[in-house]
Amino acid sequence: FVLSGAFADEVGARRFLDWLRTSSKLQTQQGEIKLKLFEAENLDEAFRIGDVHHDRFQIAATHSDRTVSTFGARLLLKLYPKLEEGPSLEQEALKHLAAVKFDRILRILAALEYRQNAEASTILIAERLVSNQGNAWDYTLDELGRYYERALIARKEILAASEDASMFSLISEKPSHHLSDVIGDYLQTAAQLGRRTAELHLALAQESDDPNFRAQTMKTSDYDELVKQLKSHSEEAFEELKTAYKKLSRGARERAQIILRSRKDLISQFEDLRKWKLPLQKIRVHGCYDLGKLLWIKNDFLIMDFEGEWGKTLEERRKLHSPLKDVAFMLRSFRYAAYTALNRFTETRRQAYNQLEAWANCWHRWVSAEFMREYRIIIA
């Protein structure tokens, strides 16, 4: 796509923005390219940036279906080199959330669209960035580094008190004073994230003019599809575990054997979902909700990147789901963070890995419980 070249470097990107500030429409041989304003009053406001010393251009992320670029902490541009009919999910989500007054998101300023047939395709969207302290993933890894420092010198009995408890049983409990001191402020951070996640789901479920955000009650066919997907994902996970088995440590192999022997019983438990008769709702969800999709700003979160899971079509990503899909993604992200930080921390302390692994699991359980406790309070 020809516009991809314009964002290869700062000079090209700035020239393209200069063109956007002065041109709102371009006729092509097969269709029309047109700018649509959202929360910007005019083109100059939508694409205003400072000089190279204040708002330096940076390619923040490159995926097969989109490229994300930023100008300092002022402007975020998302370019879609592969056109799909209809607005991008990000464009739809930010428009809906702004309409229902949900403010923990970036403001969408404008969208560049190409129309050849009845429905326009999104080429590019512009969002107003804000000063931030980075994303929540990096912040969490920093916090975990300090957590493992404290855990190294903490008394073992502090850990033993809840070592065998599941995350779900801990939702109704509170950590001891000593354990709270070891985990630190991240317990409050997890609760805040649970609150923001529930608020997001309530906002996504609100009625609007867009039929793509109209909540529906889950039917028998939805539960059948859910069971099918869970079984498929589980089979893939078991096969990956079998493939990686020989590379595991002796202790990890012992745990892997227990899991592999339980394969049939574990997968069969998904059949219980077919018995549910609860009138659960399926709504538009974030779709790929993890710590990397959050900006950390003044001890709070902004939620971004509503594009859904990579590798799926626009139609697939636009489907409604249970909000628990986002919840599950975040709980998994907590676990990824715990072990990523553990591996980093023990790179030069390999002898401490076994000691700290129990603390990694402890952190994951308690942080997840705090997240879930606050989520349930707000979503009720």
N, C-alpha and C positions, 0 to 999 in steps of 0.2 A: 504494500500500500504506500502510495507516494508520500503521504504525510509523515510516515515513520522516519524518513530521512531528515525532516525538518527538526526532529527532536534528538538528533544524534549528538549535537553539541550546543553550547550556550548561544553562539552566534545565530545558528539556524532557528533555535527556539524563540529567541527574542525577536527575530524578524517576523516569525509567524505570528507572535502576539501583536506586533505592530499592525500586521494586516488585519487581524481579528478586531482590533479596536476601531478600525475604520470601515470594515466591510461586514455586513450582516447577511449577505446573500450572494450566491454564485451559481449561475446557470451552467450546467454541463450538457454534453451531447445526449446523455441518457436520463438525466434527472436534475435535481436541484440540491445544493448544499445551503443550509440556512442556520443561522444562530437563533437560539431560543433563550430568552432571559428568564431567570427564576427569582433569586433574591438579590440580584443586582439591578439598580435602577437604569443603568446604561452600560454600553460596551466598555467605556473607559474604566468604570468602577469594577467591572467583572475581570478585566485583565490588567489592572494597574499593578506594577511592580517597581521596586527601587533599582538602583544601579547595581553593577556587578559586585561592588564591595558590601552591599547590604542584603541583597536578595540573589545569591549565587545559584545558578542552575545546577540541578543534580538529578540524575536518573536514579530514583529510589528503588524501583523494582521492575523486572522484566519477566513477563509470563508469555505463554504461547498466544493468549487471547487478549492481552492488554499490557501497556507500558505505563508506569506511574512515574511522573516527574514532578519536582518541586522547585520553587523559587524561594529560597530562604525559608522563613516561617510564615510566608505571606500567601502563597498560592500553590495549590496542588492541581495538576492536570493529569487526567487519565485518558489515554489514547487507545482506541479499539481498532487494531489493524484488520481484524476479520469482522466484516459487517454481518450482523444477524438482524432479521426483520423485527422491529419493535425497539422500544427504549431499553437501555441497559438496566440491569437490576439495581445498580447503584443509583441511577437517575430516578427510577421508580420509588425506591425506598426512601431516599432523602426528601423527595417531594412529598410523599405521604406523611413521613414523620414530622416534617415542618408544618404540615397542615393541621396535625393533631397536637401541635405545641410541645413535641418532645425535643428538648434542647441539648441532649448529650451526644450530638453529632456535629460534623462539619457542615457549614452552610453551602448548598449548591448554588452557584452564581449563574452559570450558563451552560448550555449544551450545544454542540455543533452536530447537526443532523443531516443525513442524506436521505432524500425521498425520491424513489423511482417508481414505486407502486403505491398502494393505498396507505401503508404504514411506514413511517420514517424509521431509519436505523441510526443509532447513536455512533458518531465518529469520535467525539471527545466531550468530556465534561470538565468544568472548572469548579473547584471548591476553595473556600476561604480557609486557609490554614491559620492556626493560632500558636503562639509561643508555648512550648511544651518541654517536658523533661525526658522525651524519648518515648518508646513504646513500653507497654506493661510487661512484655517478655523480658527485656533487658533489665528493667527495674526489679522484677522478681528474681532474676538470677543474681543480681547484686545483693538483694536481701537474703537469699539462700546462702550465699557465700559467708555472710556474717552469722547466719544461723548455724552453719556447720562449725564455725570457730567456737561458738558458745557450746555446741553439742559435744565437742571434743573434751571439754573439761567438766561437763555436767554429770551429776550422779546418775548411775544406771537405774536406781529405783524410781527416778522421775519418769523414765521411759516405760518401765515395767507396768506402771499403774494402768495404762490403756493399750498395751502392746498387742493384745489379742482382740481388741474391740474393732468392729467394722465402722465404716464411715456413717452408715445409717443409724447405728446405735448411738453414735456420738452426737447426732443432731440434737438430741434432747438433753445432752450433758454440757458441762462447761469444763475446760481444762483446769488443772490445778494451778495455783498461783506460781509454783516453781516452773511448771511446763510453759505457762504463759510468758514467763520471763525469758525462757530459752527461745521460743518461737518469735517473740517480739511483736512489733506493731503490725505484722502482716495478717494477724487474725482480724484486726479491724479493717485492713485493706480488703480481705476476702469477703467480709460482711458487706462492705460498701459495694463491691462488685456484684454480689448477689442481689443487692437492692437495685442497682442500675440495670441488671439483666432482667429482673422482673418488670421494672418500669418499661424497658424496651418492649417486652412481649405484650404488655397491656396496651402500649401505643400501637404496635403492629396489628393488634386485634381490633382496634377501633374502626368503626365504619367510616368509609370515605367514598368519594365518587369513583374510585378505581376498583373495579370488580376483582382485580388480582389480590386485593387485601380483604376480601370478604370471608370471615371465619366460617368454617363448616364443622358439623358434628361428624366424628369418625364413624364409618359404617363397617359392617362385617368384612367387606372387600378390602378396606384399609388395614384392618388387623391381619388379614391373610397376606397382604403385600408386605406388611411390617415383619411378620414371621419369616417370610421368604427371604427378605433382605438380611435379617439378622442371622439366619442360618448360613446364607451365602458368605457373609463377612466372616463368620466364625470358622467356616471350613477353610477359607483363605488364610486366616490367622494360624490355624492348626498346621496347615501345610508349610507356612513360613517357619513355624517353630520346629517342625521336623527337619527342614532344610538346614536350619542354623544350629541344630542340636550338637553336632560334633565340635562346633567352635565355642561352646559354652564352658564355663568353669565347672569343676566337679560339683560344687554346691548348687549351681544353677541347673545342672543336668538332673540332679535328684528332684528338684522342684518341677522341672520340665516333664519328667517321667510321670509324676503324679497327675499333671494336667493332661498329658497325652492319653493316659489310661482312662481318664474321665471324659474323654471327647464325646462319646455317644450320649452319656447321661447329661452332660452340660448342654449340648445342642438340643436335646429333646425337651429341655425345660422351656424353650421358647414357645412350645405348643400351648402352654398355659395361657399365653396372651390371647388366644382365640376364645377363651372362656370369659374374657372381660365383657361386661355389659355396661360399663360406665360411659356416660355421654361426654366423652372427652372431645376437646376441640382441636382442630388442626388449623393453623394460621400460617401466614407468611413468616418465615423465620430468617435469621441472619444467614444460616446455612453453612458457615465455616468459621465458627465462633471460637477463637482462641486468644491467648494473651498477646499475640503479635498483631491482632486486629484492634488493639486499644491504645490510645494515646494516654500517657500519664501526665496529668496537669494539676498542679496544686493539690495533691492528695486526693485526686478524683480521676474519673475516666471519661474519655470521649470515645465513642464507638464508631469504627470506620470500616470500609471495604465490605460492602453488602453484596458481593458478586457471587456468593455461594461456592460450592466445591469445584475445583479445577477439573477440566476434562469432560464436563457434562454440558449438554446443549442448553441454550437459553430456556427452552421450554421445560426441560427437566429441572433446572434450577429455580424456575418460577413456581413449581408445585408447592402446595401447602403441606405442612408437616406439624407434628406435635412439637410444641416449644421445648419439650424435653430433649429434642435433638441438639439444640444449642447448649443446653445444660450438660449433656453428656460430652460434647466437644470440649467444654471448659474444664470439666473434671479431668478429662484426659490430658489437657494442656497443663494442669497443675502437676500431674504425674511426670509428664515429659520434663517440665522445669526442674522438679526435684532431682531427677536422675541426671539431667544435663549438668546441673550445678554440682552434683556429687562427683561426676567424672572429672570436671574441671578442678574441683577442690583437691581431689586425691591424685592428680597427675604427678605431683611431687611428694605425695604422702600415701603411696599404695598400701602400706600396712594399715592405714586407717579406714580403708574402704568397707571392710566387713563390719567394723564397729559403727560406722556412720550410715550404713544402708538401712539399719533399723530406724534411725532417726529420719531418714528420707521418707520412709513409709509412714512414720508418725506425723511428720509435717503434712504429707499429702492427705492423710485421713482427717486431721483436725482442721486444716484449711478448707477442705472440701465440705466438712460438716458446717463450718461457719458460713460458707457460701450458701449452702442449701438451707440452713436455718433462716437466714435473712430473706432468701428468695421465696420461701414458703410463706413467710409473714406478709410480704408485699403482694404476692400473687393471689392470696386467698380472697 
